[in-house]
Amino acid sequence: MKRLSEPIRRVGLVANPEKRSSRGVVRRALSLVRASGREGLTEPATASLAGLGSPECPDAAALARNSDLLLVFGGDGTILRVARESAGTSTPILGVNLGRLGFLTACSARDLQTTLDLLWSGRCSVDRRPLIRARDRNASQPVDEVALNDFVISHGMVPRLIELEVRVDGEQLTSYRGDGLIVSSPTGSTAYSLAAGGAVVSPQAEVFALTPICPHTLSNRSVIVNLASTIEVRLLSRRIETYLAADGQTRAQLQCGDTLEFQRSPHAVPLVRPPDSSFFDTLRNKLNWSGSSV
C-alpha cells in the first residue's frame, strides 16, 4: 500500500439513499470536512437524503472527477456501485460502514473523526484494488462492464441447470453444468465466491477465482488463474434464461452461443486504509475467526 500523498482540498460525500439512518452521519461528516478547512461536495441523492446545502455534482462519476477524496457511507454494496461509476478517475475512496460486514469499508461511523484526523495528517494509505472487465461485442446484447468484486453468470427464475464452456488463454478448462459460475477478483473472494465454496484470496494476489455455483459434477471446484489471463465463457444451454451480473447488479441477458471475455481492467479502485489496517485482521473480525479454545 502507498501513502496518500496528494493534498486533499475537496471532499465528495456519497451515501446509500435507502439508508435513512445515514442522514446524521453524513451531516456530521460534512461539518468535520468544513472544520478542517476543506470544501465538501455531494450529488443529488445524498444532498436530498441528508438535507445538505453543499455544492452538487450531477452524479457519482462527476463527483469523483471534481473531488480529491470520496467519503462513501453505506455497506460494501454502496462502495461497489461508486467504484464502478467512478472507474478511471483514480479518486481515493474512504468507506464508512453503515451496513453489516463491510469488508471494503475503512471505519465505522463511530470512528469517523479519528480516521479523518489520521487522513488529514497523512498517516493513511491507499490500497489499489484491480477492477475486472467483461466484454462480448458479438452478443445479441453487447456487453462491456467492469466490476470490483465479481461477475456472476446464472439462470433466471426457473431453477434449471445451465452449461458453460470455459477456456483460459485459449485452452479449454472444462464445461460446467450447474446454477452458474462466479468470476471473481481478489477483492471479491470474500463475497459470493466464498459463500459458494471458493478460497479466501489476499487482495495483493494477482489472480482470478473461477467458482462454480452448485455444480452437478461434485469434482468441479474453484480454480485460481493468473489475473493476466483471458477467460472465455461460452453459454451452451438453449431455452434457459441466463443472466450476467456485475457486483450483484444484473447487466445483460445472455443467449446460447454468447461468449463472454473476462480480463483485468486497466483501471483500479484506490481504497483508503488507516495505519496498521490489515486484511487478516479484517478476516478475523468480520468472520468471527476466534481460533481453537483448546
N, C-alpha and C positions, 0 to 999 in steps of 0.2 A: 504494500500500500504506500501511496505517496502523500506527503503532507499537502494540505490545502493552502497553497501559497499565494493564489491570486487575491487581490483586495476585493472585499465584499461591500458594495455600496448600495445595491438594490436587491431586495429580497422578495421573491414571489411566494404567495400563500395559496395553496390549493387544498380543498377539503372534500371529503365524500359528502355530497349533498343529501344523501339518505341518512346520515348520522346527525340528527338534530342535536345530540348531546355535545357535538364538537363546537357549537357556537361560542361558548365561553372560552374554550381553549384557543380558538383562532383569534378572538379579540384580545386575549392576553398576549398571545404571540406577537400580534401587530404592535401592541404597546411596548413590548420588550425590544422589538426591532427599532421602533422610533426612538426609544430612550437611549439606544446605543448610537444614535446619530445617523442611522441608515434609513433609506426610503422603503416603504412597503407597498407592493403591488399585488393585485389579485385579478381573478377572472369572474365573469358574471355570476356563475352558480355559487361560488364561495362568498362573493360580496352579498348576494341575496340571503344566503344561509345565515351569515353572521352579522348582517346589518352594517357592513363596513363602508366607510366613506373614502377609502383609498383609491388611487387611480386604477382603472381596469384595462386589461388586455382582452381581446375577443375570445381567446381560448388558451388551453394549457401550452400549446406549441408557441404561440406568440408570447405568452408569459415567460417561457423559458428563454426565448431569444432576447428578451428585454431585462432579464434578471441575471445576477451573479450567483444566486443560490435559490433553490426551491425548497420551501418547507411544505411537506405533504402530510396531511392529517387524515388518518384512517387506519386501515389494515394493509396487508400485502396486496389485496386487490386494487386498492387506490393507487399504490405505488406502481403496480404493473401497468395500469392504464396510463398514468402520467409518463412512465418510462417509454411506452410505445409512442405516445403523442409527441414527446419531446426528442425523439431519437434523432441524432445528428447535431444537436445543439451543444453538447458537452457541458451543459449546466449541471453542477452538482446537486444532488437531491438528499435532503435530510428528512427521514421519515419519522413521524411522531405517532406512536402506536395508540390507536383508539379501538383496536379490534381485539382478537384473541391471541393467536400465536405470534404473528408479527416477526417472521424471520428476516424481513428486509428492512424493518424499522430500526432506528438508531437509539431511540429513547422513548420513555413513557411521557405522558402529559405532565406527570408529577416532577420529572427530572428536566423539563424543558429549559428552565432558566439556567440550570447548571451546565447543560450541554451547550447552550448558546454562548455562555461565558467562555467555555473552552474553545468554541469555534472562533469567537472574536479575537481570542488571544493567540490563534494559530496553532493550537495543540491538537486539532482533529486531522484525520487522514481521509484520503479518498480511495475507495476500493472500486476499480473499474471492472464491471461485470459485462461480459460479452452478450450481445443480442444474437439471436439466431434468426434465419430468414427462410421462408418457404415460397417457392415460385412454381407456377405452371402456366406458361403463356399459351399453351395449346389446348387448354381445357375449355369446356363449354362456357365456363365462367372463369376468366383469367384470374390468377391468384398471385399476389405479391405482398406478403405480410411479414412483419417482424414480431418477435416475442422475446421476453426476458426469461420466463420460466420454461415454457414448453408449447409444443404443438400437439394436438390430440386428433387422431382420425378415429371416428367411432360411428356406430349405427344410430339411426334415429329412434323414434318412439317404439317401434316394433323390435323386440329383443331377438334378432336373428344374427347368426354368425356372419361375419364378413371376412373375405380372403384378401390378403395384401402380399404382394411380392416385393421383397426388399433387396436392394443392391447397395453395396458400399464401394465407392470409387470404381464403378463398372462391374464389380464381381458380385455374383449372386450370394446373398447371405442365407435367406430362407423364404418360405411363404408361410405367413402367419394366418391361422384361422381362429377367430375369437371375437371378442367385443370391440377390439380396436388396437391401436398402437400409440404409445406416447414417445415423442422425440423431444428429449429434454436437454437443456443446457446444464452446466454445472450448478448454476443458481437454482434451477428447477428440480434438482434431485430430491429436495426435501418437501416437494409439493405432491402432485398426483402420482408421480413416478414412485415415490416412497410408499404411498398407500397401495400401489399395485404390485409391490414386492421388489422394487428396484433398490439399488445400493445408494447409500448416502455418499455424495461426492463433494470433496472440498471445492470451494469456489475458485481456488487457484489451479485446479486441474483442467487441462486443456482437452476436454472430452465431451462427446455426446453420450447420452444414455438412451438406448432403444429398449423400451419396456412394453411387452405385450399386455393387454388387458384381458384377463380371464381366458388365456389361450386354451384351445381344445386339446392341443398336444402338451402333456404335462412336462415334457422335456424342454419346452420353449422357456427360456429365461431371459432376463435383462442382459443386454450386450453393450459393452462400453467400447466406443471407437473414437479415434482422434478427431478433435474439433476442426482440423484442417480438411477432413474428409468431405466428400459429397455423397449424400444419402438419397437414393431414389426409392420412392414408394409408389407402386402401381396398384390401383384398385382392380381386382379381378372379378368381384361379385356383380351380378346383374339383379335388377329389380329389388334392390335393398337400399333404402335411404341411408346415405353415408355423408358425414359432415367433417369439415376441418375447423377446429377451434384454436385460436391463439390466446394463450393465457386465460383460458376459460370462457372466451367470447367467441361465439360461432361466427365464422368469416365466410364460409363457402360451402355449397352442396356439391359433392363430387359425383361423377358418372363413371360407369365401367370403362376402363381403359385410361382414365386420367392418371398421369404420373406426376407426383409432386417431388420437387428437388429441394432438399434441405442443406443449407450451408451456414457457416459462420457469417454473420453480418459484418460489414466494415465498421459499424458503429458499436459503441459500448455505453453503458449507463454508469456514471460516476456516483456512487453511494457514499455519503459522508459517514465516517465512523469515529466515535470518541476514542481518546487514547486508551490503550490496553483492551480495546474491544477484540474479542476472539470468536471465531466461528465455532470452535469446540465448546467454549463457554455457553454460547447460544444454544448449541445442540443439547447440552446437559440441562440447561434451564427450561427450554421450550418443550423438550420431550420427556422431562422428568426422569432423566437417567441418574439414578441415585447410587448405582453400583451394588455390590453384594453387601448384605447385612451380616455375613458370617465373619 
